[in-house]
């Protein structure tokens, strides 16, 4: 398999937990810059009495820069409160808000909560509504002046962000019917935000004598995830065509021993969809990150070709 020296630097977004003093300082400063400074509140106003009992998360890009943040804590054993979700202005409309919210909801479920609440200002109500929250009542104003509504969402084990569920069901069905190995490997589409696709596989169905996932299974998971991203992007652009893998390169860093996950972000996708409109095949490059739960373990770079369907050609 060939490397791709011409492959442009990709931007891989990761949800991480700030732990060191430097990471926490950067996390809190990001929160202040994006949630308090615009309202002329001083440094320090971004913190409250719940910081020590909260779970903090942030999203970083491939350079390690913070691009989003959020926090969750338990109000009761059954109720989790989600607060302080912020996305850098230059990184908005990329699905990072949904990615952060999904991570916080996952933490809330792990803590045993079956209900999530958030106090939303008017500018963010549409976002939370689109993610399954409903207005319950008026909440106390924030910092004495910013009006908010309390919104609530029932948490279930299957709460995931699926944009265009019909397309996603079609993709899963296509995998099952045309690539039977996906069923044997337990590969399932987990989340799709329009800009990020996450798939997962069963470790038990792909385990070797060492108790880790077969390298070939990891490669197949990555390949299908990239294929799936192109499939959904063609749907987004009302285009069609046959997707084939032209070349693939994968680097393994660590074995998978827990939860196989594959994530493809649209920022790593390059190619010209307009070429397909003229009935000409088009070349695309993309990157897929493989994780073991939240630990990066491999990176796949692929070249795919989309061939115009015969009736269009």
SVG drawing of the C-alpha trace seen along z (x, -y; Angstrom):
<svg xmlns="http://www.w3.org/2000/svg" viewBox="-43 -44 48 62">
<polyline fill="none" stroke="black" stroke-width="0.4" points="0.0,0.0 1.3,-3.4 1.6,-6.4 0.1,-9.7 2.8,-12.4 0.4,-14.8 -2.4,-14.2 -3.3,-17.5 -3.0,-17.8 -6.2,-16.6 -8.1,-18.0 -9.1,-15.3 -11.3,-16.4 -11.1,-14.5 -13.1,-14.8 -10.7,-14.9 -10.8,-15.4 -8.7,-18.3 -6.6,-16.9 -3.4,-18.8 -3.3,-22.3 -2.3,-23.7 -5.2,-21.9 -7.7,-23.1 -6.4,-26.7 -6.8,-26.6 -10.2,-25.0 -11.5,-27.7 -10.0,-30.5 -11.8,-29.1 -15.0,-29.1 -14.5,-32.7 -13.6,-33.9 -16.6,-32.3 -19.3,-32.5 -18.5,-35.4 -16.2,-37.9 -18.8,-38.7 -21.1,-39.9 -18.3,-41.9 -18.0,-39.7 -14.5,-39.5 -12.2,-36.6 -13.4,-34.3 -17.1,-34.7 -16.9,-31.5 -16.6,-29.4 -19.2,-28.5 -19.5,-26.3 -20.1,-23.1 -16.7,-22.9 -15.2,-20.4 -18.1,-18.0 -18.5,-18.3 -17.1,-16.3 -15.4,-18.6 -14.8,-17.9 -13.3,-19.7 -12.8,-19.1 -9.3,-19.6 -8.2,-19.7 -5.2,-18.0 -2.9,-20.7 -4.2,-20.3 -6.1,-23.7 -9.4,-23.8 -12.3,-24.3 -15.2,-23.4 -16.0,-22.8 -18.8,-21.6 -19.6,-20.4 -22.0,-18.1 -22.8,-17.4 -25.5,-15.5 -28.3,-17.5 -29.7,-14.2 -28.9,-10.6 -31.3,-10.6 -30.8,-14.1 -27.7,-15.5 -27.2,-19.2 -25.4,-20.1 -23.8,-23.5 -21.2,-25.7 -21.3,-24.2 -19.3,-26.6 -17.8,-26.3 -15.1,-28.6 -16.7,-31.1 -14.4,-29.9 -15.3,-26.3 -19.1,-26.6 -21.5,-24.7 -19.2,-21.7 -21.2,-19.5 -18.9,-20.1 -21.7,-21.3 -23.6,-18.1 -20.3,-16.1 -19.8,-17.8 -23.4,-17.3 -23.3,-13.7 -20.1,-13.2 -21.7,-14.9 -24.9,-12.8 -22.7,-9.7 -21.0,-10.8 -24.4,-11.5 -25.6,-8.0 -22.4,-6.5 -23.1,-8.4 -26.5,-6.7 -28.7,-9.7 -31.8,-9.0 -32.7,-12.6 -30.6,-15.6 -31.5,-19.2 -30.0,-22.4 -30.8,-26.1 -30.7,-27.6 -30.7,-31.1 -32.8,-32.0 -29.9,-31.9 -29.2,-28.2 -32.8,-26.8 -33.0,-25.7 -29.8,-23.8 -31.0,-21.9 -34.4,-21.3 -32.8,-19.7 -30.9,-17.4 -34.0,-16.2 -34.5,-18.6 -37.9,-20.1 -38.7,-23.3 -40.0,-22.4 -40.2,-25.8 -38.5,-29.2 -35.2,-29.0 -33.5,-31.4 -31.7,-34.2 -28.0,-33.8 -25.6,-36.2 -28.7,-38.2 -29.7,-39.4 -29.6,-36.7 -33.0,-35.0 -33.1,-31.3 -35.5,-28.4 -35.0,-25.0 -35.0,-22.2 -35.1,-18.5 -34.3,-15.3 -34.9,-11.7 -31.7,-9.7 -31.8,-6.2 -29.0,-3.8 -29.7,-4.5 -29.5,-8.3 -27.3,-9.1 -27.3,-11.9 -28.6,-10.5 -29.1,-13.2 -31.1,-12.0 -32.1,-8.6 -33.6,-7.3 -30.3,-7.7 -28.4,-6.1 -30.8,-3.2 -30.3,-2.8 -26.5,-2.8 -26.7,-0.2 -28.9,1.9 -26.6,1.5 -23.7,2.7 -25.6,5.7 -26.9,6.7 -23.8,6.0 -21.0,6.4 -22.0,9.4 -18.8,9.2 -20.3,6.1 -22.9,8.3 -20.3,10.9 -18.1,8.1 -21.0,6.4 -20.3,3.0 -23.0,0.5 -23.5,-3.2 -23.5,-4.9 -23.8,-8.6 -24.0,-11.0 -24.1,-14.8 -23.8,-15.8 -20.2,-16.5 -19.0,-13.6 -19.7,-9.9 -19.0,-7.4 -19.2,-3.6 -18.6,-0.9 -17.8,2.8 -18.1,5.8 -14.8,6.7 -16.0,10.2 -16.7,10.9 -13.2,9.7 -11.0,10.9 -7.7,12.8 -5.8,15.2 -4.2,12.3 -7.5,10.9 -7.3,7.9 -9.0,6.9 -7.7,8.4 -5.7,5.8 -7.6,6.8 -10.9,6.1 -9.6,2.6 -8.7,1.9 -12.2,3.1 -13.9,0.9 -11.9,-2.1 -12.5,-1.4 -16.3,-1.1 -16.5,-4.2 -14.8,-6.2 -17.1,-4.6 -20.1,-5.5 -19.1,-9.1 -18.9,-9.4 -22.3,-7.6 -23.9,-10.1 -22.2,-13.1 -23.5,-12.1 -27.0,-12.0 -26.5,-15.5 -25.6,-16.8 -28.4,-14.8 -25.8,-12.9 -25.4,-9.2 -22.6,-6.9 -20.7,-3.7 -18.1,-4.1 -14.9,-2.0 -11.7,-2.0 -8.7,-3.0 -6.0,-2.8 -5.6,-2.7 -2.9,-3.3 -3.3,-2.5 -0.9,-3.1 -1.5,-1.1 -0.3,-2.6 -1.9,-0.4 -4.1,2.7 -7.9,2.6 -9.0,4.3 -12.3,2.6 -14.6,0.7 -13.7,0.4 -14.8,-3.0 -14.1,-4.7 -14.6,-8.4 -14.5,-10.3 -14.8,-14.1 -15.8,-16.0 -12.8,-18.3 -10.5,-15.4 -12.5,-14.9 -11.2,-16.4 -12.4,-16.0 -14.7,-17.5 -18.4,-16.5 -19.1,-18.8 -17.2,-16.4 -19.9,-13.8 -22.6,-16.3 -20.9,-16.0 -21.0,-12.2 -17.2,-11.9 -15.7,-9.8 -14.3,-11.7 -11.4,-11.0 -11.7,-11.7 -9.3,-11.4 -10.3,-11.2 -9.0,-10.1 -10.6,-7.9 -9.4,-7.8 -9.7,-4.5 -10.2,-4.6 -10.4,-2.0 -13.2,-3.7 -11.6,-7.2 -8.0,-6.2 -6.6,-6.8 -5.1,-3.6 -4.8,-3.9 -5.2,-6.3 -6.4,-5.4 -6.0,-7.4 -7.9,-6.3 -8.4,-7.2 -11.9,-6.5 -13.3,-6.8 -17.0,-7.6 -18.1,-6.3 -21.3,-7.9 -24.2,-5.4 -24.8,-3.8 -28.1,-5.6 -26.5,-9.0 -23.5,-8.1"/>
</svg>
